[in-house]
Amino acid sequence: MPDLASLVTHIAAEMAKAPERGRVADYIPELAKVSPAQFGMVVITADGCEVAAGDADVAFSIQSVSKIFALVEALSRDANAVWARVGREPSGSAFNSIVQLEAEGGRPRNPFINAGAIAVTDLLSAGDDPRAGVGAILRLIRQLAGDDDIAVDGAVAYSEAASGHRNAALAHFMKAHGVIAGPVEATLSSYFHQCAIDMSCRQLARAGRFLMHGGIDPASGEAVVSPERARRINALMLTCGHYDASGEFAFRVGLPAKSGVGGGILAIAPGRASIAVWSPGLSPQGNSLLGTAALEHLAGATGWNVFNP
Ligand code: GLN
């Protein structure tokens, strides 16, 4: 394997000059302001070595990457309740698809599409102040990243709340089917705030370490989830983490990973590394164009791939 630091520096340099950078999400007006010129990458290996390049310490909106942490929190509270509400199948549809939800009686395919994540978030805040759900997710993320400064960007949350009509449609439809327990407005507010958490690649890679270590957070030595649950979350990330581009991502990269429309991706090489990349320009399916290219390059050069013998 090539020297990891040189490899990551080389990848970041290639990405910095890439001419085709994708399109920044503009359906959330606040995200449209982010410059697509940026690229950051952090790799933390199983032995604790941390390698960073590019805009590794610039905070960005984690958006749907938050769905991993919301799922962890909800599973810890009541796994049966989670799986009673959402499935575990790839959707093959856009992350905000309405037609599939209607065709399937209001039951979201998986916890990583918007409908599924809204249903999971509702479990965290049901009967409670909506801020309690976000607070629990933020506490978990801060603990895993070892950084109490991680916070919600209120302007991004407000911007999405003001423009999130598709998510409101999904939530109301699920409410009509009894999949959402709490008031729709409170659940949506909780969801928009969790998506608006700001993190850097360094913070995100640290927060993902437990998923490469069979559920153990190496910083504390404590189990965040059981080994079986860590395997299953990785399985869902591989099959559903990139929506209708999950198959293509598995084909090109071969690692469990979760993307967000802020341009971040958290990828896990089980037993080997926790990797965070960020570049705001997106593919038509809403996944970071250069983030995916960088992970493909890294996985190819290191041999990190869950399908390798
Ligand atoms: N907050 C975003 C939305 O609901 C998250 C989507 C994403 O990152 N894919 O549209």
Residues whose N, C-alpha, C, O or C-beta is under 5 A from the ligand:
A	BS01	LIG	Q63 S64 F95 N114 C195 S259 G260 V261 G286
